[in-house]
Amino acid sequence: MEFEYQAFISYSHAADGRLAPALQRGLQRIGKRWYQRARFKAFRDATSLSANAALWPDLERQLARCAWFVLMASPAAAASPWVGREVAWWLRHRSIDRLLIVISDGELAWDERSGDFDADRSTCLPAQLRGSFAAEPLYVDLRWAQSAEQMSLRHARFRDAVLTLAAPLHGRAKDELDSEEIRQHQRFVLAASTVGAGALALALLAAFALWNAHQEAARAEASWREAESRRLATQAVDKLVRDQAVEDAIKVALMAWMLARTDEAAAALEKLATATTAMAGILGQHTGGLAAVAFSDDSAQLATLGRDGSLQLWRTGSWQRAAATLQGKLSNARGLRFNATGTHLVAWNEAGTMDVWDLAAQQSAQVAAGTVGDSHWRSAAISNDGMSLAISSNRGDLRLWDRRASVWRRAPADLGNQHVVGMQFDTDTRLRLALIDRQLRIAVWDVATGTWTQGPPDPVATHQLAYTDQAAFAASGQRLATSGDGAGAVFEIDAALKTRRLAALDDLATNGCQQAQPDTAGRQLMVRHDKRWELIDVARPDPPLAQGSAPPFTCSNWSPDLRWRADRPARTWSADEARWERLWLWDQRAPDSATAAKTLNTACGFRDDPSGCAKRLCDSLRPTLDEAQLRKLFGIENYVVRYERYRAVLGGPLCSATGSGPPGPPASK
């Protein structure tokens, strides 16, 4: 993506009214050749905004045009609502990796034990940034710069600070930027001191001719890079389709992107990401966005399922990976669920195909599709021992796959117009079901004996049940929460499978996500509204025990102990809104906290962020790349000069530490 500004400078006018302009001037001058206009543009509201009463919408537009975010941290900035809004916008729409910190006042202290800035000792950081960094970030200390002399590039210490900040913004080494400016300055001084008025005119003509020659050379170089990029992109797709050489195809497509950001290179990377989960395994991230999230029954694990079928496991609390990204076989994945013991997972798609994961072996086995009628809404469950899989549709179809016998078993009773909205295995062979047809019935299927027991219908048919499409049992099986179309209810279930309504639920979210989750005993319930959540006591639902805000346009999943909440983009989001497939994790025991306990970048979409995904792909592949292998792979093993040209373009071999990839916008077709 091409940006109008390379950096957005966020600062407090009261604290940094002099330092911010000096920093802006320094960043725009560093790395600029003496005969060029400034190519590096930094946005600062005092110089870049026209008078406008609608200030925030204008700031949002400018933020969207910037590639980096430079925060001038100070106690005044930390207290500024404008700075807080700018930081919050960046965290929602951009990567934290593109946020740099400049300390102008106050204190900033990193706590290695918590993996975050120390809230007690750090006085200059906005609250929105707490918990956002995975490791201590780069920051530049300018608290010493107080006078005009100290805020000039002629001041050695200020110059060094600006170079440190400018290096990642330019994508060049710090010493390379410094040496380039010194060389250009020396040339300019020498020319100015030796050339007279007449010679100056000739020099200007010569400079123009040289510039024109450089422009022609640059156009020729760009044309060559684009042609090579398209050639390699075609070769990558051929390797995938014809040779099934997935890893080789990935490397060739990556080289195509590094040479030039052509549409063909981007399309090849996207095709590889969607055609195979090998890309997800290399990246350590899903490549098709999030499909589903599930907590284990003991609340110790969180699983995320990608639309590409890949699986990631996280330890709750520390939010560290429990295993490497697992490559599944499921396409267009839709749902995910643990068994009661946390040893197995079942994932399924809308066609009824299921992947069953053995977490100890880190392997999955697929159950063939086509055994269940077509339907958009499905639920599934896996037995405690992981040997039985139940799946249902909202058209009254319920079947069970016996992994020992490799056979499907139909429900022994005709469900008629009833459809399954919730199910769970009480034991290895006992499946508990919630059935809805304007009235609620609880049924139990004993798979071992083949018997079917169905309780009486709920005596009151109300609007809370008319459009129910999902239900969640408490782990004990004695409580049930139903929801659908913004309404729901909580029921108690006795030994005879008779239900008693305990509470009605109104004003729930209507986005088709999970809307109500009981705790293990079923005494408390988490409910999700469009923009808030509530914890209620089932016996006394009003007023709620606790409540708080939740990001709009997100789905919520809760751990069974109701401590952790996971928010992810809802299915109703557009591609632009959901381009950053983040997962926000909240500690529900700290409801007043304005910052998520953790934010996980769980997915990398080549369609929306090819540059960022290509960089992560390079970081993952670099240790495994061999130059001789790459010569053969790119079809240039007998062309030494041509390969050296590749190296010159990239600054080194593919994915080298110095290679920064091609600058500029995507090439036109």
N, C-alpha and C positions, 0 to 999 in steps of 0.2 A: 504494500500500500504506500502511495506517495503522500507525504504530509507537507503542508504549507510552511509549518514551523518545525524546527528540530527540537525545541524545548519550550515548555510553559513554566515561567518563573512564578511561584506562589509565595507570597510574603505579606508581612504586616507593614502597612504604610507608616505607622507610627514608629516601629522599631527599625526598619530597614529602608527608609526613604532615600538615603544616600548610597548605601551599599548595593541595593538591588540594581540601580542603573549602572553602577560601575561594573558589576558582575556581568550584566547584559552586554555592555560594550566590550569587555574582555573576551567573552565567549564568541562574539561575532567577529572579532579581529583575529583570534588565534587560528592559524592554519590557512589564512587568506593570502594569496599571492598579491604582490604590490600593485599589479596592473588590473586586478579583478575587483568587481563589485562584491560586496559581502554575499556569499552563498548561504552561509549559516544564519538563520533567522531565529531569534528567541522572542517569544511573546511575553510581554509585561503589560499589565492592564493600563498603566499610566501613559504608555506611548503607543499602544496598539488598538485601544478602544476609542470609538467616537462617543460623544455625549449621548447617552441613551438611558431612558428611565427604566427600561426592562433590562437591568444589568445582568441578572443571573442567566436568562436564556442566551444572551450574547456570550457570556463566559462559557457556557456549555458548548456553544458552536466553536469557540476558539480552542477549547480543550480537545474537541474531536479532531482538530487540524494539527495537533502537536504529537510528535513521536516520543518525547521524553517529558518527564515531570521533575522539576527541580524545586524542592521544598527548602525555603530559607527558614530554618527552625529557630524559634525564640519563644520565651514565655508569652509574648504578645501574640505571636502566630498561633501558639497552642490554644490560646483563649479566643482567637478570632473565629466567629461563625463562618465567615467567607472562606477562610483557609480550610476550615473543617469540611465545608461543602465541596470545595475543589478536590481535596484529598479523597473524600467519599466517592465522588464521581469517578476519579481515576481508578480506584479499587474495583468499582463495578464494571468498568469498560475497558481497562487496560491491565497489563501485567505489572505486578509489583517489581519485577526485574528491571523495569524501565522507570523507576523512581529513585532519584538521587537526593541526598540530604546535605545541606550546607548549614552549619551551626553559626549563627550570628550572635547569640546570647543564650544564657542559661546553661543547663547541664544535660548530658546525655550519657547514660550508663547501661551497658549490655550485661545481662545476667545469663551466664552459661548454663546454669542449672535449669532454669525455666525456658531457655531458648527464646528469650524475648527481652525487650528493654525493661529495666527495673522501673516500675511505676512510681516508687517512692523517691528515687534519686534522679529520675529524668524529668526535667521541668520544661523542656522546650518542644516536646513532641505532641501533636494532636492526638486525642484519644482514639480517633478512627484508625490509627496505624498500629495500635497495640495488637499483638498476636498475628500480624500480617506477614512477618518475615520468617523464613525457614532458618536463616543463619544471619549473623551480624552483617549488615549491609555496609557498602562503601559510604563514608561521609567525609566532608571537608570542613575543617575548623577555621573560620574567619573571625572569631571573636576578638582577635588582636587588632583587626583593621578598623581604625577609628578616624584617621585623618585622610585628607584628600591625597597626600603623598603616598600613603599606604594602600590606597585603592587604585593604583595605576599599574599597568603592565611593566612600567620601568622599575617598579619595586620588586626585587627578586622573589621575596616570599609570596607576594600576591600573585605574581606570574606563575609560580610553581603550583599554587592552589588552583588557579584557573586552568592550567594544563591538566592537572589531575582530574578535574571535572569534565574538561572538554574531550579527553581521550575516548571514553565510552560513547559520548554523543556523536563524535566523528567516526567512530569505529576504527581508530588508528592508535598506534602506540604513542605514549606520551613523549618519548624522546624523538620520535619521528615528526610529530607536530612541532616541537620546539626547534629542531634542526631545520625544518623547512622554512619557518618564519625567519630564522636568523639568516639563512642563505638568501632569502628574498630581500631582506632588509639590507644586507651587504651589497647585493647587486644594485639595488636602487640608489644607495648612497654613492657607490662608485660611479654609476651612470650620471647622477646629478652633479657630481663634482668635476667631471671631465668633459662633459658635452656642452657645447655652446648652443646658442639659439638656432643656428642653421643646422648643426649636427643633430640637435634635438628633433627637428622636423624629419630628417632622414631616419633617425632612430625610431620615431613613431611609425613611419611607413614600414620600416623593417619589422617592427613589433607586430603591426597589423598583419603583415604577410606571414610572419611566424605563427601568429594566432590562427590565421586562416588554415595554414598547413596542419597545425595541431588539430583543428576542427575536422579537417578532411581525414586525418589519420584516426581520430576518435570515431568518426562515422564508419570508417572501414573496419576498425576493430569491433565496434558494436555489431556490424553486419555479420562478421565472421562468428562472433560469439552466439548470435541468435541462430545462425544456420547450424552450428554445432549443437546447440541446445535442442533444436527441433529434431536433428538426426538422432541424438542420444535418447530423447523422449520416445521416439518411434521404436528404437531398439529395445528400450526398457519394456514397453508393452508387448513387443514380440516375444521377449524372453519369458514373460509371464504366461502368455497364451500358448505359445508353441512349445517352449522348453520346460515350463513349470519351474523355472529357476528363480524362486521368489527372492532370495537374498541378493543374487546378482542383479535382478531387475531393480531392486530398491537402490543399490549403489549406482547403477547407471542413471536412474531417474534423478537421484540426488545430484550427480555430476551435471546433468542437464540443467537443473535449477541453479546450481552454483555458477555455471557459465553465463546464463542469462535467464531472467525471470519471464520466460515466454509462456503463453497460454498452454502450449503443448506440454511443457515441463510440469506446470501446475496440474494439468489434467492427468498426467502419468502418475504423479504422486498420489492424487486423490483416488485414482483407479486402484493402485496398489493397496491403499489403505482400506478401501471398501471390499476388495476382492479376497483378502486374506488377513487373518489375525497375526501373521508374522510381524507386521509393522507394529502392532500393539505390544508384542513381546519385546521388540528391540527398544521401543520408546519408553516402555514402562508405563504407558497410558493407553486409555481407550482411544480409538481413532474415529469412531462414529457417533460420539456423544453418549450421554448417560441414558440407559433404558430403564433401570430399576435399582433400588437400594434396599438392603435388608439388614436388620440386626439379628444376632443370635439370641436364643432364649435366655441365656445367662448374661446378656448385655455386654459381653466381653469382646465381641467381634462385630465389625461392620463389613459388609460385602457390597461392592458396586459392580454392576453389570453394564457393559457397553453394548450399543446397538450392533457392534461388530461381533458380539458373542464372547469377548474377552472378559475375564474376571479379575478383580483386585480385592485383596483382603487387608483390613486395617485393624489395629488394636485400639479399642476405645480408650480415651483418656490421653494416652501418649500420641495417638494417631500416627504411629509408625507402621510401615508395611509388615504384615505378618508373613508374606511370601512374595516371590516375584510375580509379575503379571502372568496369569494363566491364559493360555490360548484355547478358546472353545471352538465348537463347530457350528454354533447356532447363528442363524442370520435373522435380522429384524427382531432381535430379542425384545421381550415385553415385560416379563415378570421374574421374580427371584424370591426364594424362600429357604431358610435353614430347616433342618430337622431339629427335634427337641434336644438332642445331645450335642449339636454343633459340629458333628463329624461329616455331614453331607449337606449339599445344597441341590436344589432343583431350579433350573431356569427354563423358561418356555417362551414361545412366540405365539402370535395370533393364529397360526396355522395348526397349533397343537403339538408341534415338535418340541421335545424336551431334551435338555442336557442334564445329566445327573453327575454331580461332582463328588469325588472322594477326596476330601481335603488332606488327609494324611498322605495319600499317594500323589496328590496334585494332578489328578487325571480326571477326564470326563468321558462318559459314554452317552451316546445319543439314542433316543427312542424314536423310531420312524414316525413321520407325520401321516396324516390321512386316516387316522382311526377315530377321530372325533369330528362332529359336524362343524361346518364353518361358522365362526362367530367372532365378533370383535371383543367381547368381554369374556375373560376366562379367569379361573382361579385354580391353584394347584397346591399340593401338599406332599411331603415325603415322610415316610415312617421313621420311627426312632432308630431302627437298625439300618436305614437307608435302602431297604430291599423292595419297598412298595411305593409306587408313585400314583397319586390320584389327580385327575384333571377333569374339569367340568366346563360346560358352556352355559350361556344364559338361555339356551333353547331346551333345557331339560336333559341334556346328555351328560352322563356321569360314568366314567370308566376308571379302571385301576390296572396299572401295569405291574405284573409280578416279575421282578428281575431274576428270580431263581428259575422260574419256568419259562421265561420269555414269552408270556402270553398276556393278552388283554382280557379283563373280566368286566362285564357289564354289571351295572347296579341291579340287584335282584328284584327291585320294586320299580314299577312304572311311575316316573315322576310327574307325568302329565304336563300341566301348565306350570308346575313349580320349577324354579331354577335355583341353582346353588349359588349363594352369595358369600359363604364362608365355610371353611373346613379345616380340621386339624386332626392329627393322629393322637388319640389318648394313650395308646400303647402301640406295639409293633403291628398289631392286627386290627385294632379298633379305630374306625374312622368316624369322627363326629361331624355332622353337617348342619348348616342353617339353610332352610328352604323357604322361598318367598313366592307367594301368589296373592298379593294384597294382605295375606295373613302369614304369620310366621309359624313354622313348624321346625322342631329339632328332631333329627334322625340319627341313628347309629348303625353303621354297617360293620358287622363282625366278619372280617375277611376269612378268618380261620374256619368258621363254621358255616359261612355263607348266609347268615341270618340278617334280617333287616328289621329294625325297630323304629317306629315313628311315633312321636308324641302327638298330643292333640293340638289343634291350631290355637294361636293366640286369640283370646275371646273378643278383642276389640280391633277392628280393621280401621286404621286411620291414615291420614295423609303421610304420617311418618314412615309408613311401610309401603305406600303405593308405588314409589319409584326407587325403592332400595336396590342398589346394585353391588353393595359390598358389606361385609360384616367381619368383626374381629372377636374371636373368643379370648377370654382370659386363659392363662395357662392351666388353671384349675378346671376349666371347662364348665364352670357353674355360672359364669356371667358372659353376656354377649352384648356388643355394641353394633347397631346397624346404622347405615347412613346412605344417602343418595339424594341428588337434586336439592341439596341445601338443608335437608332435614334428616332426623334419625331418632333412635330410642335406645335405651339400655334395659336389658331383661335379666331376670334371675331364672335359672334352670334347675329344677329339682330332679330327684333320682328317677322319676317316671317320665322325664323329658317334657314336663309341663312348664310353660313359661309364665312369668309374672312381670309386667311392665313396672320398672322402678323409676324411670325418668324419661322425659321427652327432650330431644335436642333440636334446636332451631337455629337458623341463620348460620348454617355451616358453609364451608367453601363449596363451590359448584364446578370445580375444574376437573372432576373425575379422579382426583388423587385420594390418598388415604385421608379420612376426615375425623376418625375417632379411634383411639387406642386405649384399651383398659390395661391396668397394671396386672401383675401376676395373679393377685387374689381377686381382681375385679372390683375392688373397693373405690379406686380412684380412676379418673378417666381424663386423657388429654384430648381436646377437640381443636380443630383447625377451622378458623374463619378466613375470609378472603385476605385480611391484613393483620390478623392477630391470632393468638392461641390462648386457651384457657385450661387450667387444671381444676377439675371439679370433684367434689365428694359425691358419689353416686347416691348416697342416702339423703344428702342435702345439697342439691346441685346449684342452688342460688343462695348467696352469692358465690362466685368461684373462689377457690383457695388461693389461686395465683393467676396472673395473666400478664401478657406482654405483646409487643408488636412482632410481626413476622414479615419478611420481605414479600411484597406483592408479586403475583405471577410465579410463585414457587409452590412446589409440593413438599409436604413434611412427612417424615418417618420418625418414629420414636423407638427408643430401646424399651424392652419390656419392663425395666425398672423405672421408666419414665424420666430418667436423668438426662439422657442425650436426645437432641433433636437434630435431624439432618434435613436441610432445605436444599432443593435442587430446582432447576428451571422446569416449569410445568410444560406439558405438551402443547399448550395453547400459545406458547411464545413463538414469535417469528424467528427466522434464521438470523437476522441482524441482532435481535435482542438476546438470543441464546448462543451467540458466537463464542462466548467464554464459558465453557461448560464447567463451572465451579460447583463445589459442594460446600455449603456453609454448615458448620457443626457448632451447636450451642449447648452449653451446660445449663440445664433447666433449674439447677439448684442456685444459679446466680441470675435470676430473672431480670434484675435491674441493669445488668451489663449491656452496654451499647455496642460491644464488640464480640464477634463470634469467637468461640474458643479456638477454632482452627478453620482455615479456608484451604481446601484441597483443589488443585488444578488437576482433575481426574481425567480430562479428555483433551486431545489435541486434534482439531479438525483442519485437514489440509484444504478444504474448500474455503474456510473463512480466514485462516491464519497460516498460509503456506510458509511464510518466512520464519515465524516462530517455531513451527513444527519441524522445518528443515534444520534449524539450528539444534533443536533437541535431538533430532535424528543423527546429526553429525557428532554431538557430544557422546551419544551411545555407541556409535560405530567406530570412532577414531581409534580405539586400542586394537581393533581387529583388521585394520586396513593395511594391505601390503602393496608397495608401489609396483612391483613386478606384476602382481596379479591384476592391478588396476590397468596397467598398460595393455594387457591382453584383453581385459574386460571391455575397455573402451574401443577396441579395434585399432589401436595405434602402436602396438608393440614394435613394429618395424619402422616407426617414424619418430626418431629421437627428437628432431627439431620441433615437430608438432607437439610432442608431449612437453617439451620445455616451454612451448608457448602456453600450454595449459597451466603450467606452474607459474609462469609470469602473470597470467590473468588472475589466478587465484591467490597469488602471494605464497604459494607452496603447494604440496600435494593435496588431494581431496581431504577436506575436514582437518587441515593442519591448524595449528594454534594461531597462525598469522592470517590464514585465509579468511576473508570477510565476505566473499561472495560478491556478486555484481551489484552496483548501485543502480538507482533509478527505477522508474515505473516499469510495469510489464510491457513487453514488446507487443506491438500491434501485429495482427495476422497479415 
